Amino acid sequence: MQTAEVVFSRQPGGVSMALSVGGSVIAESASQETIARELQIRLVRFLTIDGVFTTELPTTEKTLAQASAVAFAEPMAALKLIAACSAVGETVGFLFPERRRRPREPLADGAADKQDKPQRD
């Protein structure tokens, strides 16, 4: 099963997250939704946050309650990431095109008259 790790760093403009899989940084962002989407695309099953908390994806309300007791370096960013990861398993990574019914071909002139009027014997 694929595992990933997120590490937070404080930047002058806010908090940034670095997502690593297999020891390689694959994404850096300040957006929790971006990190959550990367986790979904890469089919990550377990997430370690700041090396102090590990959870299975998708997260649940229970996971969020457990994480609120953990001393994260950036608690608000960590909890927002956990909340964003609750939807990881609920959506399709790549949506298929919408399927629509093919339009009917026009009927021949004589066939249209026969279809419109019911036959009586």
N, C-alpha and C positions, 0 to 999 in steps of 0.2 A: 504494500500500500504506500502511496506517495505521501510524504510529509514535507512540510514547509515551515519556515521560521520567519517571524516579523520582528524587526528591531526598530525602535523609535529613536529619533534624534531631534533635538531642539534646534531650529534654524531661526534667523532673525525674523522671518515672516510667519513662523508657526512651527508646527510639529510635522516632521517628515517620517515616512515609513519606508523601510527597505525590506522587500520580500525575497527570501532566499530559498532555493530548492536544490538539494544536493550540494550545499556549500557555495553555490554560485548565485549572486544577486541577479534576479530576473526582472525586477520592477522596483522603481522608487517613485513614491507619490505622497502627496498630502491628503489625498482623497481615500477614505475608507472604502467607498464603492468601487474604485479602481482596483484596489488590492483584492477585494472580495471577488470581482469579476475575473481577475487573473487566477485566483484559487479555483474558481469554477471551470475555467477553460482548461487548466492543467490537471483537472480531476484530483485535486488534493483532498485527502481524507482526514489527515491530522494536522493541526496547526499549533505551533509553539510560539508564544508571545513573550518577548523579552527574556526568554530562557527561564521564566518563573511559572508559566501556566501553559498547559497543553490541553487541547480540546479536540473533539471529533466534529467534523463538518457534515451537515449543516448544524449550526448551534441552535440552542433552544433558550427559552426563558429561564430554565433551571441553570443553564450554563452561565448566563448573564448574572444571575444571583450569586453563583459560586465565585465568579470573577470579581464581583464587587468587593469581596473580602481580601483580595490579593493586593499587595503593595507594588503596583506597577510604577515605573519611572514616569510615565505619562498616563495617568489613570483615565482621563476623559477620552483620549484618543484610543486607548485599548478597549474601553467599553463600547465606544462607537463602532470599532472594527468588529467586535464580537456580535453586536446587533446587526451590522451589515451582512455578516456571514450567516445569519439565520435564513436568508433567502437563497443561499448558494445551491441547495438541492432542489429548489422549487421551480426554477426556470430552465428553459433549454438554452444552451450556449449559442447555438446558431439556429435561427428560426427558418423553417422551410417556407417556400413561397406559398401563398394562399392558393388553394385549389378552388376553381370555379367551374361551374357547369358550362359545357360548350354551348354556344347559341345554336338553336335549331336551324336547319337549312330551310329555305323557303320551299313551300310545296308547289307543285305544278298547278296551273290554273284550274283544271278540272278536278284535281284531288282536293283543293281547298273547298270547293262547293260541296263536295260529298261529305267532308268532315264537319262543316258548319251545320248542315241540315240532317237531322236524324231521319233514317229511312223508316217508312211505315209500310206494312204489308196489308 
